[in-house]
């Protein structure tokens, strides 16, 4: 079930740069929520790692608003960068993610590194 969910998300991930796409809206809301949670946690704990997280997630949330369609998000580098952290949980998850991402690029006939 988890592999199926990862595959579903990663097959849509190259379209994160389209403002009207479901993945764009979901990613933006998630990044903003995590950003707010990070600053709230920082205010209680005082740990600078949460302040860095707040800045990182805020910047990523704003950045997806300014990406051009079929730009960096339609590259194998982006797919590898997004799938790689899943290897910590399990190599199969990273493989599911990358294959799903790659399948989107192949369907678009836009396979670039």
VEXBATI-835878 format. One record per residue: x, y, z of N, C-alpha, C in turn; residue in three letters. Coordinates in steps of 0.1 Angstrom, whole numbers, plus 5000, padded with zeros to 4 digits. Layout:
N
XYZXYZXYZALA...
This chain:
113
500849885000500050005000500950135000UNK501950135008502850255009503550274995UNK503950164989504650174976503650234966UNK502450194966501450244957501250394960UNK501150434972501050584975502250664970UNK503450604973504650674968504650684953UNK504250574946504150574932503150684926UNK502050694933501050784929501550934930UNK502150964941502651094943503851134934UNK504751034932505851064924505551064909UNK504450994905504151004891503551144888UNK503051214897502451344896503551454898UNK504551424905505551524910506151614899UNK506451564887506951654877506051774874UNK504751764877503851864874503651964886UNK504551954895504452044907504652194903UNK505152214891505352354886504152404879UNK503052334878501852384872500852424883UNK500652554884499852614895498452554897UNK497852504886496552444887496552294890UNK497652234891497752094894497452064908UNK496951944911496651904924497951894933UNK498951834927500251824934500851954938UNK500652054930501152194933500452244945UNK499152234945498352284957498652214969UNK498752084968499051994980500452024986UNK501352034977502752064981502852194988UNK502252294982502352434987501752435001UNK500552375003499852365016500752295026UNK501252175022502152095031503352175035UNK504052245026505252315029504952435038UNK503852505036503452605045503152555059UNK502452445060502052385073503352345080UNK504252275074505452235080506352355084UNK506252465076506952585080506452645092UNK505152655093504452705105504752625117UNK504652485115504952395126506452415131UNK507352435122508752445125508952575133UNK508352685130508552805137507852795151UNK506752725152506152705165506952625174UNK507552515168508452425176509652505180UNK510252585171511352665175511052765187UNK509852825186509552915197509452845211UNK509052715211508952645223510352585227UNK511052535218512352455221513552545220UNK513552645212514752735210515852675202UNK515552555197516552485189516652545175UNK517952585171518052645158517752565146UNK517752425148517452335137515952365132UNK515052395141513752425137513552555130UNK514452655133514452785126514952765112UNK515952685110516452645097515452575089UNK514652485095513552415089512552515084UNK512152605093511152705089511552785077UNK512852825076513352905065513352815052UNK513852695054513952605042512552575036UNK511552535045510252505040509552625034UNK509752745040509152865035509652895021UNK510952885020511652915007511152814996UNK511052695000510552594990509152614986UNK508352654996506952684993506752804984UNK507552904985507453024977508052984963UNK509152904963509852874950508952804941UNK508052714946507252634936506252724929UNK506052844935505052944928505753004916UNK507053004915507753074905508452984895UNK508252854896508952754886508252764873UNK509052744862508452744849508152594846UNK507052574838506552444835507552374826UNK507852244829508752164822510252214823UNK510452274834511852324837512552224845UNK513152264856513952174864513152064870UNK511952074872511051964878510951854868UNK511151874855511051774845512451714842UNK513351704852514651644849514851524858UNK515751434854516151324862516851364875UNK517551474875518251524887517151554898UNK516051614894515051644904514451524909UNK514151424900513551294904514451224914UNK515751214911516751154920516851224933UNK516851354933516951434945515751414954UNK514551394948513351374956513151234961UNK513651134953513550994956514550944966UNK515751004965516850964974516650954989UNK515951054995515651045009514850925013UNK514050875004513250755007514150625009UNK515350635003516250515005516550495020UNK516450595028516650585042515650495049UNK514350515044513250425049513350285043UNK513650285030513750155024514150175009UNK515150105004515550114990514450094980UNK513550004984512449974974511550094973UNK511350174983510550294983511150394973UNK512450414974513150504965513050454951UNK513150324949512950274935511550294930UNK510550264938509150294934509050444930UNK509550534938509450674935510150714922UNK511350664920512050704908511450644896UNK510950524896510350464885509050534881UNK508250574891507050654889507350784883UNK508350854888508750984883509250974869UNK510050874866510650844853509450814843UNK508450744847507350714838506650834834UNK506550934842505951064838506751134828UNK508051134830508951194820508851124807UNK508850994807508850914795507450934788UNK506350944795505050974789505051104782UNK505751204788505851334782506851354771UNK507651244769508751244760509751354763UNK510051374776510851484781511951424791UNK512751334786513751274795515051354794UNK515351434804516551514804517251494818UNK518551514818519251504831519351644836UNK
